Amino acid sequence: MSLFYELIQISLGTRDTFSVLPTNSQWADLFEEANKQCVVGVTYVGVEKVVKQCGGIKESGISSNILAFWYSCAQKIEERNKELNEKSAWLQKWFDKQGINTCILKGQGNAMLYPTPLLRHGGDIDIWVWKKNNDNDGLRNRSDIIKWVKSRSKNKNLDVCLHHIAIEPLGDVEVEAHFWPTFFFSLPRLIKFERWCADQHLSVMSNWRILPDGKECISVPTDEFNLLFQLIHIMRHLFAEGIGLRHIIDYYWLLRHYTASTERNDKRVLSSIHKFGLDAMLGGITWILIYILGMPEHFALCKPNSAVGAILLEEMERGGNFGQSDEQVQHMLKQSKFKLFFWRTWRNIKIMKICPSEVMWSPVYRIYQWMWIRHNS
């Protein structure tokens, strides 16, 4: 077990302390890895624990400079989260006045599951939007939302794809309005997923939770919805630029929150996961959670899958957050769309055992989306 994963376990509360205290240079390496994976705030919890256990900074082996820098980064993450919380609440109120139901996906909703919600590294705001007069008609909803956003935007070249459209940023916070929370390459599964979302949207968008400041509320997905949605989200990043440790930690706290609920229904959750062909993905993540992050087995929904887990772990360690540390990924993202298409198709073949139907459908979906974007941009 590497010192970095020991620090993660200490931060999550699945381990008490290091097997061997890091030296100062090792502490510096630990910070670099935490920064690569966008878990600086999360790991600061563990750093504080170790310093307290050791009886002081000197005894812990970490220099005051590294500790002070780690602390300052954690403070910036806290301030950013406060801003994101405030803007998420404001955005939902604003959409409601326009006759649109909403739900905050990922980000601030995931952070609320953490024991220290302000220390999860935040990014942009992803908001699922559904016009109140559209009932369960998802395709009509997408068409109406695109027209509505474009009619109110000064920028006529907004980034749009089959499942979301960029809207005007709130200051330095980027916002994506989702017609669908996410998507599948596989057409049969995409149709089933969109029907499932249409049926679920009212219950999900009425799931209000109080933000950490106790002053505002936002609506976030239910745990049962999230257990499927976040699996798909992780799969999507695996197919695109890569997954990061932050995604896996999100799933850890989601499982912890779900298993403590009185509304737990494993049979229904596993049935949904199986219906969308995500059994292998769940097994792989479960393996990482148990054997790398130290999660007790009674929180797991299924048996761990070591073969898939090893693939996910290798992707996570090489690429870091969103594959930003993977030189090949970053190089290909700068190439022409033609080259990127063929590279992604070749790359996806290597993960055939995780989700074969997605690999086979991916070229068809990418071509269709490219044509759709050209028609709708």
N, C-alpha and C positions, 0 to 999 in steps of 0.2 A: 504493500500500500504506500503510495507516494505521500509526501508531506502535504501536498496540495489537497489531496482528497481527505486526508486526516483533518485539515483545517476546515474543509467543507462540512465534514461530519460533526466537528465541534460546533460549528456555526448553526447547524440544523438541530443539534441536541441529540444526535445518535451516537456520539462518542464524548468521553469526558475530557481527554487531553491527548497531547502528542505522545507517540511511542518514544521519540527522542526529540528534545527541544531543538528547534532550528537555530542555526547560527545567524548572525546579522545579515550576511550575504544571502543566506537561504531565505530569510524574511523578505529581502528585496526581490528575490525570484518569485516568491509566493505572491507578492503584490503584482508583479508583471503578469503572472498567469491569471490572477483574479481580474485584472484589467482587460486581458485578452478575452475572457469569458463574460465580461460585463457583470461581475458579481462582487465588485469592490465593496459595496454597501452591505451585502449579505455577509461577506467574510469579516467585515469589521466587527460584527457581533462576536465571532469566534476569537478575533484578536483581543478584544476586551476581556473575554472569559479567561484566556491564557494569561494575560498580564495580571489579572486579579488572582488567579490560582497560584502564580509564581511569587506573589507578594510584591511586585513592582516591575518597572520597565527594565531595569538592569538585569534582574534575575531571569526575565523571560527571553533575553538574548536579542531583542529587537531594539534598534537605536531610537532615540527620541525623535530624530529627523524623519525616519520612516513612519513611525507611529503618528507623528504630527501630520504628515502628508496624507496618510491613510484616513485620519480623522477629518481633515479638510475636504477630502473627496467625498466622504460619507455625508458631511454637512451639505455639500453642493447637491448631492443626490436627494437629500431630504427636502431642500428648497425647491428643487425641480418637481418633485412629487406633489408638494403643496400647490404649485402652480398648475400642474396637470389636473389635480383633483378639482381645483377651483374652476378651471376652464371646462372640464368635463361636465360638471354640474350646470354651469352656465349654458353650455351648448345644448344639453338636453331640455332645459327650460325654453330656450329659443326655438328649437325644433317643435316642441309641443305647441307653442303659440302659432306655428305655421301649419298645424294640423297633421303632424308627423310623429308617430310613436318611435321610440329609440331604445337602444341598449348599448352600453359601453362594452366592447369586446376586449379580451386580453388585458394588456396594460394595467390600468387602475383597478379593474375588476380582479385581476390576479393578485395584485398587491394587497388587497383587502383580506386575502386568505393567509398572509404572512403574519407571524407574531409581531414583527417590526415592519409594518406596511410601508413606511416612508423610506426604507433602506433598499427596496427593490429598485433596480435601475430602470427608469422610465424612458419612453421614446416619444412616439407620436400618439395621436388619439384615433382609434378605430371605432366608428360608431355605426351600428346596424340600424338602418332607417326603413320605416314602412308607413306609407300614407294611410291615414285612418279610414279612408273610404274605399280601400282596395281589398278589403276582406282577406281572402287567402290566395288572391291572384298575384303570384310572384312576378310573372313576366310583365304584367301591366304595371306593377309597382316599379320595376326597373326602368321601364320606359318613362313613367311619370317623374321619377326622381331625377333621371338624366336631364329631362326637359326643364324641370324645376330648378336644378342647380345651375344649368347653363344660362337660364333667363335672369339669374340674380348675380352672375359672376362677371367681373370686369375682364377676367382672363378667358378668352374664347378658346384657348388651346389646353384645356384641362386634361390631365392624365386620366384616361378612362379605360376600363377593361370589362370583362364579362361579369365580374362580381363586385367591383367598387369604382368610385369616381373620386378624384381629389377635389376638395373644396378649398375656399380661401383660408389660408393659415390664420390661426389666432396668435398674432405676434410671431414668435419664433417656433410655435408649435404647429407642426403639420397635421392635417386632419384628412382622413379618408372616410367617405360615406359608403357603407356597404349595402348593396341590395341583398346579397347573401353573405353569411359570415365567412364562408370559404367555398371551396369547389373541389370537384373530382375531375380528373382527365377522362375517366371511364364514363361514357354517355349514360348507360343504364344506371350506374350509381349516382351520377350527377342528378338525373331526373328524380330518383328516389330521395336523394338528400334535399333537393329543393322542395319537394312535397313535404318532407319531414319538417323542414324549417318553417314552411308556410303554416303547418298545423301547430307548431310550437311558438310562433312569434309573439302571440298575445301573452302567454304565461311567462315567457322569458322577459319580455319588455315591462312586465309589471312586478318583477322581482327586485324591489328597492332595498338598498342597504345603506346604512349610515356611514359616511366617510370618517376617517380617523379624528378629524377636528370636532366631530359631533354636531356640526352646524348644518351641513348639507347632505343630501342623499343622491345616489346615482342608481340606475337600474343596471344590473349585471346578469349574465347567464346563471341559471340554476346549476348546481353541482352536477346533476345528471346530464344536462345538456353539455356542460363543459367537458365532461369525461370523454365524450365522443368528439366534440368540436376541437379540443386541443390536441387530440391524437391526429386528427386530419391536418391541423395547423403544423404540427411537427413534421408530418409526412410531406407537406407542401414545401417546407424549407429544405428538407432532405433532397427533394427533387430539384430545387432551385439552386441556392448558393451554399446550403449547409445548415446544420442545427448547432445550437450552442448549449452550454451547461445551464444557462438561465431557463431555457424551455423545460429541461428535465426537473429543475428545482421547482418551477411553477407546478408541474404535475405532481410532485411530491406533496406540496402543501394542499393541492386540490384533493388528493386522496386522503390526506389527514383530516381535512375538513369534512369530506363526504362520509368517511367511516364513523365520524362522531355524530352524524345526523340521525335523528329519529325517523327520517323519511328514506333511509337507505334501502335500495332495491337492487341488489347485485344481479339478479336474474334478468331484470329488464335492461339494465345497463349493458350487460354482456351480450344480450340478444341484439341490441342495436349495434354494438361494436362488431359482432359476427356478421350481421346483415350487410355492413359496409366493408367487409373484408379486411378488418384491421386487427385481427387476432395476433398476427405475428408482430406487428408494431407494438401492441400492448405488452406482449411477452418480452420483447427486447428492452423496452423502457423499464419494465418490472425488474429485469435482470440488473440493469444499471442502478436502479433505486435500491435494491437489496444488497448487491455485492460491491458496489462502488460507493454509494451514499449511505449505506448502513441502515436502510429502512427496515424496521421489524416486519417479518413476513405476514403477520396478521392484518396488515394494512393493504396487502396486495389483492387484486381482483382475480389474478390468474397465476399460473405457474410461470416462472421466468424462462425465457428463451435465450440461452447463452450465445447461439450462433448469430441471431439477429442483434442481440445486445452488443456483441463484439464489433459488428459493422457500425452500429450507431456510435459507439464509444470512439472508434477510430476516426470517424467523420468529425465528431465533436472536438476531439483533441487536436486534430490537424487544422481545422478551420476556425475554431473559436466562434465568437458570436456572429451569426449570419455569414459564416465563411470568410470573414474579413481578414483572417490571417492565412488563408489558403492562397498562395501565390498563383496557382494555376487558375483558380476560380476568378480571382481579381483580374488576371490577364485576359481571360476569355470574356469577361463582362465588358471589356473595352473594344472587343472585336465587332465585326459587322453582325447584324441579326442573322444573316445566313449562316455564318460560321458558328455563332452561338447556338443556333437551332440544332445543327448536327453534333456539336460537342455535347450538348445536354442530352440528346437522344442516346449517344454512345455512353455517356456517364450513367444514365439511368438504367441501362442494361445490366450494370454491375450490381444493382440492388433489386434484381428481378425476384429473388426469393422473398423479399419483404412484402411487395405488393405487385404481383405479376400483371394484373389487369391494368393498373395505372401505367406501367412501363409500356405495355402494348398500345394503349390508347393515347399516350402522350403526344406522338407526332401529329395525329389527327386533330387533337384538341388545339395544339399550338397553331397549326395552320388555320383552323376555323377561327380562333380568337384573333389572329393577325388580320384576317379578312373582315371580321366583324368590327375591329377597331378602325380599320381604314374607312369602313362605311359610316361609322358613327362618330368619328372625331370631327 
